[in-house]
């Protein structure tokens, strides 16, 4: 028998310490309702659940963002509803004024009301706001200008100018994942169309026409068609004189009405501009502006109109997308864009409506029909976008619910199971305390030997 070390007591004390620690952890879990209170409880589970918590909170905020988007759309649509009513009233007045039973004075009185209605359309357009953002005055639509270059994923571009001076021009249109032509969509790297550049070469689609002296024919020009992507020559055309109306190489036609020379290409006469939108290396659509005068061309939904003077020289079209962006996801770039057109009287084409004559009233009816159609189209677009957002809200709610359930399974404690553990550890605690008291009495047996 030994008395310096009571091994039985040490063993009992060790078990008591373990049971006490387990009881304390059970109490912590039962009081917090969490299975993981610190990283040591479940390191991997903590990391996974924290990532899930970030996603859940992001989804909940995205849900709120989408609801704010619905409120914004409802604000804009409500304003357009009133604009619709005003336009219908203006059309009613135009029909009334078109009747020749009215005198000049009668039509003047009708025009007074129309002028007030025009002013109200403009006021609605300029004053309709959501959180200080103007909604239907063109502030969240697409704008464009002449002079610099930019890109935008747009379905339409408009640039207004009355005429183009004789000279060399560059018009660059870049569409990113938005040009659908003949059932095709661009390859994803952007679609670019360029007309006669200031550098002097002609560009159509992915091909460039270079002009040099024809060494074999004095005073004549050599035209070479080059693939811009590979740099390889596709075909050549020699012995060409000035004022040739057009050139066709390897199926690509270049139209000219002036003078060609090395390093330059100037329009000394009216000329045609041919523009191509490409999908990869295949030309799928072309369009032409005749004689460089006021007009417009449209290729794959990209529309350019010329309404004011542009000086000779290289000129680019700058397109800026000012659409409002709704962040409707938990992660980066999970957004939806909404552009709302300018709904002022000028933009709708009713600012000049004049019903003081029968002819003017007849013309006004057509103008107002077009304006009503434009507002209807805008309201339809807003309604479709609102429906999309409402489905987004439902989906976000479902995603958040399911992710919360998954996070709960990792993080939350099973109260029934943990209560069973607590009861077990509590009983073991009490037993260990009793056995520790007994084991401490074992060395007392040595005293019997000493008597």
C-alpha positions in Angstrom: 0.0 0.0 0.0 1.2 3.5 -0.8 0.2 6.9 0.6 2.2 9.4 -1.4 0.1 9.0 -4.5 -3.7 8.2 -4.5 -4.0 6.9 -8.0 -7.7 6.1 -7.6 -8.5 9.7 -6.5 -6.4 11.1 -9.3 -8.4 9.0 -11.9 -11.7 10.0 -10.3 -10.7 13.7 -10.3 -9.7 13.5 -13.9 -13.1 12.1 -14.9 -14.8 14.7 -12.8 -13.0 17.5 -14.6 -14.0 16.0 -18.0 -17.6 15.7 -16.9 -17.6 19.3 -15.6 -16.2 20.7 -18.9 -18.8 18.7 -20.9 -21.6 19.9 -18.6 -20.4 23.5 -19.0 -20.4 23.2 -22.8 -23.9 21.7 -22.7 -25.1 24.6 -20.6 -23.5 27.1 -23.1 -25.2 25.4 -26.1 -28.5 25.2 -24.3 -28.4 28.8 -23.2 -27.3 30.2 -26.6 -29.3 27.8 -28.8 -26.1 27.4 -31.0 -24.2 24.3 -31.6 -21.1 26.4 -32.6 -20.3 29.1 -30.1 -16.6 29.3 -30.9 -14.3 28.0 -33.7 -13.2 25.1 -31.5 -16.7 23.7 -31.5 -16.5 23.0 -35.2 -13.9 24.8 -37.3 -15.1 23.7 -40.7 -18.7 24.2 -39.8 -18.0 27.7 -38.6 -16.2 28.6 -41.9 -19.0 27.2 -44.0 -21.8 28.8 -41.9 -20.2 32.2 -41.9 -20.0 32.1 -45.7 -23.7 31.1 -45.8 -24.5 34.0 -43.4 -22.9 36.4 -45.8 -25.0 35.0 -48.7 -28.2 35.1 -46.6 -27.7 38.7 -45.6 -26.9 39.6 -49.2 -30.0 37.9 -50.5 -32.2 39.7 -47.9 -30.7 43.0 -48.9 -31.1 42.2 -52.6 -34.7 41.4 -51.9 -35.1 44.9 -50.4 -33.3 46.4 -53.4 -35.7 44.7 -55.7 -38.7 46.0 -53.7 -37.2 49.5 -54.0 -36.9 48.9 -57.7 -40.6 48.0 -57.9 -41.4 51.2 -56.0 -39.3 53.2 -58.4 -41.0 51.7 -61.5 -44.5 52.2 -60.0 -43.6 55.9 -59.5 -42.5 56.3 -63.1 -45.4 54.3 -64.4 -47.9 56.3 -62.3 -46.5 59.5 -63.9 -46.8 58.1 -67.4 -50.4 57.1 -66.7 -51.1 60.7 -66.1 -49.2 61.7 -69.2 -51.3 59.2 -71.1 -54.5 60.8 -69.9 -53.2 64.3 -70.9 -52.3 63.0 -74.4 -55.8 61.5 -74.8 -57.3 64.8 -73.8 -55.1 66.6 -76.3 -56.1 64.2 -79.0 -59.8 64.7 -78.1 -59.3 68.5 -78.4 -57.4 68.0 -81.8 -60.4 66.0 -83.2 -62.7 68.7 -81.9 -60.6 71.5 -83.5 -60.4 69.6 -86.9 -64.2 70.0 -87.3 -64.9 73.0 -89.5 -67.9 74.0 -87.4 -65.4 75.8 -85.2 -64.4 79.3 -85.8 -60.9 80.7 -85.6 -61.7 82.1 -82.1 -63.0 78.7 -81.0 -59.7 77.0 -82.2 -57.7 79.6 -80.3 -59.5 78.8 -77.1 -58.9 75.1 -77.7 -55.2 75.8 -78.3 -55.0 77.6 -74.9 -55.9 74.4 -73.1 -53.5 72.4 -75.3 -50.6 74.7 -74.3 -51.4 74.2 -70.7 -51.5 70.4 -71.2 -48.1 70.6 -72.9 -46.7 72.5 -69.9 -48.1 69.8 -67.6 -46.5 67.0 -69.6 -43.1 68.8 -69.3 -43.7 69.4 -65.6 -44.4 65.7 -65.0 -41.4 64.8 -67.0 -39.0 67.1 -65.1 -40.5 66.7 -61.6 -41.1 62.9 -61.4 -38.4 61.7 -59.0 -37.6 58.7 -56.8 -35.1 59.4 -54.0 -34.2 62.6 -55.9 -33.5 60.7 -59.1 -35.4 62.1 -62.1 -37.1 59.2 -63.8 -38.8 60.2 -67.1 -36.7 63.3 -68.2 -34.1 61.2 -70.0 -31.7 61.1 -67.0 -31.7 57.3 -66.8 -31.7 56.6 -70.5 -29.1 56.5 -73.2 -27.2 59.6 -74.4 -24.8 60.1 -77.3 -22.5 62.8 -78.6 -20.0 63.5 -81.4 -16.3 63.7 -80.7 -15.1 60.8 -78.6 -15.4 57.1 -78.5 -17.1 54.8 -76.0 -19.0 51.6 -75.9 -22.3 50.6 -74.5 -24.6 47.5 -74.6 -27.5 49.3 -76.2 -30.3 48.3 -78.6 -30.4 51.8 -80.2 -28.2 54.9 -80.6 -29.3 58.3 -81.9 -27.1 61.2 -83.0 -28.8 64.3 -84.4 -27.2 66.7 -87.0 -28.7 68.6 -90.1 -25.9 67.8 -92.6 -22.3 66.6 -93.1 -19.7 68.8 -94.7 -17.6 67.4 -97.6 -14.6 65.6 -96.0 -13.4 62.5 -94.4 -15.2 61.0 -91.5 -15.0 58.1 -89.0 -18.1 56.7 -87.4 -17.5 53.9 -85.0 -20.3 51.9 -83.5 -19.5 49.3 -80.9 -22.1 46.9 -79.5 -21.2 44.4 -76.8 -23.5 41.3 -76.8 -26.4 43.2 -78.0 -26.4 43.1 -81.8 -28.8 40.5 -83.2 -28.9 40.3 -87.0 -30.7 37.7 -89.0 -31.2 35.6 -85.9 -27.5 35.9 -84.9 -25.8 37.5 -82.0 -22.2 38.9 -82.0 -19.5 36.5 -80.8 -19.0 38.3 -77.5 -16.0 40.4 -78.3 -18.0 43.4 -79.6 -19.3 44.4 -83.0 -17.6 47.3 -84.7 -18.5 49.1 -87.9 -16.3 51.8 -89.4 -16.7 54.0 -92.5 -14.0 55.8 -94.5 -11.4 56.9 -92.0 -9.3 60.0 -91.9 -6.2 57.8 -92.4 -7.5 57.2 -96.0 -8.3 53.6 -96.0 -11.9 52.2 -96.4 -13.1 49.7 -93.8 -16.0 47.3 -94.1 -16.6 44.7 -91.4 -13.3 42.9 -90.7 -11.8 44.0 -94.0 -9.8 47.1 -95.0 -9.3 48.6 -98.4 -5.8 50.1 -98.9 -5.0 52.6 -101.8 -1.5 52.8 -103.3 0.1 53.8 -106.6 -0.1 51.1 -109.3 3.6 50.7 -110.3 2.6 48.9 -113.5 0.2 51.6 -114.7 1.3 55.2 -114.3 -1.3 57.5 -112.8 -3.4 54.6 -111.8 -4.2 53.2 -108.3 -3.8 49.7 -106.8 -6.6 48.7 -104.4 -5.8 45.9 -101.9 -8.4 44.2 -99.6 -6.8 43.1 -96.3 -8.4 41.0 -93.5 -7.9 43.2 -90.4 -7.7 40.3 -88.0 -5.1 38.2 -89.8 -3.4 40.9 -91.9 -3.6 38.7 -95.0 -4.5 40.1 -98.4 -7.9 38.9 -99.6 -7.7 40.3 -103.1 -6.4 43.2 -105.3 -7.8 45.5 -108.0 -5.3 47.5 -110.2 -5.4 50.1 -112.9 -8.1 52.2 -111.2 -8.7 55.9 -112.0 -10.2 58.7 -109.9 -14.0 59.1 -109.9 -14.6 55.4 -110.3 -18.1 54.9 -108.8 -17.4 51.7 -106.9 -14.9 48.9 -106.3 -15.7 45.2 -105.7 -13.0 42.9 -104.4 -13.7 39.3 -103.1 -17.4 40.1 -102.8 -16.9 43.4 -100.8 -18.0 46.6 -102.4 -16.6 50.0 -101.7 -18.4 53.1 -103.1 -16.6 56.4 -104.0 -17.7 59.5 -105.7 -14.4 61.5 -105.5 -10.7 61.3 -105.5 -8.5 58.5 -104.2 -4.8 59.1 -103.4 -2.1 57.6 -101.3 -2.8 57.9 -97.6 -6.0 59.9 -98.0 -9.5 59.6 -99.1 -11.5 62.8 -99.6 -15.1 63.3 -100.7 -15.0 65.9 -103.5 -18.5 64.8 -104.5 -21.4 63.3 -102.7 -20.6 59.7 -101.6 -22.2 56.7 -100.0 -21.2 55.3 -96.7 -21.5 51.5 -96.3 -21.4 50.1 -92.8 -21.3 46.5 -91.8 -22.1 44.7 -88.5 -20.1 41.6 -88.1 -20.4 38.3 -86.2 -16.9 37.0 -85.8 -15.4 37.3 -89.3 -18.7 37.0 -91.2 -20.6 40.1 -92.5 -24.2 39.6 -91.6 -25.8 43.1 -92.2 -25.0 46.2 -94.1 -26.6 49.7 -94.5 -25.9 52.8 -96.5 -26.4 56.5 -96.0 -26.7 58.1 -99.5 -24.9 61.4 -100.4 -23.9 62.3 -96.8 -26.9 64.5 -96.3 -29.6 64.5 -93.6 -30.9 61.0 -93.1 -30.4 57.9 -91.0 -29.4 54.3 -91.3 -30.1 51.3 -89.0 -28.1 48.2 -88.7 -28.9 45.4 -86.2 -31.0 47.8 -84.0 -28.2 50.5 -84.0 -29.7 53.7 -85.3 -27.8 56.9 -86.3 -29.5 60.1 -87.4 -27.7 63.2 -88.6 -29.3 66.5 -87.7 -26.6 69.1 -87.1 -23.3 70.1 -88.8 -20.3 68.0 -88.2 -17.0 69.5 -89.3 -14.8 67.6 -91.8 -12.2 65.3 -90.2 -12.2 62.1 -88.2 -15.3 62.1 -86.0 -16.4 59.4 -83.6 -19.8 58.7 -82.0 -19.8 58.6 -78.2 -22.5 56.5 -76.6 -23.1 56.6 -72.8 -25.5 54.3 -71.1 -27.1 56.1 -68.1 -29.5 53.4 -67.2 -30.4 52.8 -63.6 -28.9 49.6 -62.1 -30.7 47.4 -59.6 -28.4 45.1 -57.6 -30.7 42.1 -57.2 -28.2 39.4 -56.0 -25.9 38.6 -53.1 -22.7 38.8 -55.2 -20.9 41.1 -57.6 -22.4 42.0 -61.0 -25.8 40.4 -60.2 -27.7 43.4 -61.5 -30.5 44.4 -63.8 -30.4 47.6 -65.9 -33.4 49.8 -66.6 -33.4 52.7 -69.1 -36.4 55.0 -69.2 -36.8 57.4 -72.2 -37.4 61.1 -72.0 -41.1 61.6 -71.8 -41.2 65.4 -72.2 -43.5 67.1 -74.8 -40.5 67.7 -77.0 -39.3 64.1 -76.9 -42.8 62.9 -77.6 -43.1 65.2 -80.5 -46.1 67.2 -79.3 -44.4 70.4 -78.3 -45.3 72.0 -81.6 -48.9 70.8 -81.8 -51.0 73.6 -83.1 -54.8 73.2 -83.7 -55.6 76.8 -84.6 -56.2 75.6 -88.1 -58.0 72.6 -89.5 -54.8 71.4 -91.2 -52.8 71.8 -88.0 -55.5 69.9 -86.1 -55.4 67.0 -88.6 -51.6 66.8 -88.3 -51.9 67.0 -84.5 -54.0 63.9 -84.4 -51.2 61.9 -86.1 -48.6 63.4 -83.8 -50.6 62.7 -80.7 -51.3 59.1 -81.9 -47.5 58.6 -82.2 -46.9 60.1 -78.7 -49.6 57.9 -77.2 -47.9 54.9 -78.8 -44.5 55.9 -77.4 -46.0 56.3 -73.8 -47.8 53.0 -74.2 -44.5 51.3 -75.2 -42.7 52.8 -72.3 -45.4 51.8 -69.8 -45.4 48.3 -71.3 -41.7 48.1 -70.8 -41.9 49.3 -67.2 -44.7 46.8 -66.5 -42.7 43.9 -67.9 -39.7 45.0 -65.9 -41.8 45.2 -62.7 -43.2 41.7 -63.3 -39.6 40.5 -63.7 -38.6 42.1 -60.5 -41.6 40.6 -58.6 -40.5 37.1 -59.8 -36.9 38.1 -58.7 -38.3 39.0 -55.2 -40.0 35.6 -54.9 -36.9 33.8 -56.0 -34.7 35.7 -53.6 -37.1 34.9 -50.7 -37.0 31.2 -51.6 -33.2 31.2 -51.9 -32.8 33.0 -48.6 -35.2 30.6 -46.9 -33.4 27.5 -48.2 -29.9 28.8 -47.4 -31.1 29.8 -43.9 -32.3 26.2 -43.3 -28.9 24.9 -44.4 -27.0 27.3 -42.2 -29.3 26.4 -39.3 -28.5 22.7 -39.6 -24.8 23.5 -39.2 -25.0 26.2 -36.6 -28.1 25.6 -34.4 -28.2 23.1 -31.6 -30.7 20.3 -31.3 -32.1 21.2 -27.9 -33.6 17.7 -27.2 -30.3 16.0 -28.0 -28.2 18.5 -26.1 -30.5 18.2 -23.0 -29.9 14.5 -23.0 -26.2 15.1 -23.1 -26.5 17.6 -20.2 -28.5 15.2 -18.1 -25.9 12.4 -18.7 -23.0 14.7 -17.9 -24.8 16.0 -14.8 -25.3 12.5 -13.5 -21.7 11.5 -14.2 -20.7 14.7 -12.4 -22.5 13.7 -9.3 -21.2 10.2 -9.4 -17.6 11.4 -9.9 -18.0 13.7 -6.9 -19.2 10.8 -4.7 -16.5 8.4 -5.9 -13.8 11.1 -5.3 -14.9 11.3 -1.7 -14.6 7.5 -1.4 -11.2 7.3 -3.1 -9.9 10.0 -0.7 -10.7 7.6 2.2 -8.6 4.7 0.7 -5.2 5.8 2.3 -6.9 5.6 5.7 -6.3 1.8 5.6 -2.6 2.3 6.3 -3.4 3.4 9.8 -4.6 -0.1 10.6 -1.1 -1.5 9.9 0.5 1.1 12.2 -1.5 0.2 15.3 
